[in-house]
Amino acid sequence: MGHMSEDKTKERVASTTWWPKWEQELSEYTKNCSRCHKANRKHEKKYGLLQHIEDPKHSGETINMDWVTGGKENFNSCLVIADRFSKCVRFLPCHKETQLWIPPCYYGITSHPQVESLK
């Protein structure tokens, strides 16, 4: 018997076995099963509302970075960097194997105000 929903587990048990108060015991078992609790996210807090990002007051105050992957040729991924104030966008092609360790300063973005503030 796998760790399925309570209804599926009852259905499976009912087709093969029977004992007194089996439905009650099975219900108790599925409610207290530690593996089921780990897999079931109902016990966690619900997600909150999305948080608003304040509008930046100058260039470089807030930048967004994301990867576009799935290319088939030489450069098979691209780092997209967007400045929320100026709407300036840079597309930096790279190899998927190197995208995890190459910081933006390797691409000549050291003059960007946000990178300057990290020095």
Secondary structure, 3 states (H helix, E strand, C coil): CCCCCHHHHHHHHHHHCCCCCHHHHHHHHHHHCHHHHHHCHHHCCCCCCCCCCCCCCCCCCCEEEEEEECCCCCCCEEEEEEECCCCCEEEEEECCCCCCCCCHHHHCCCCCHHHHCCC
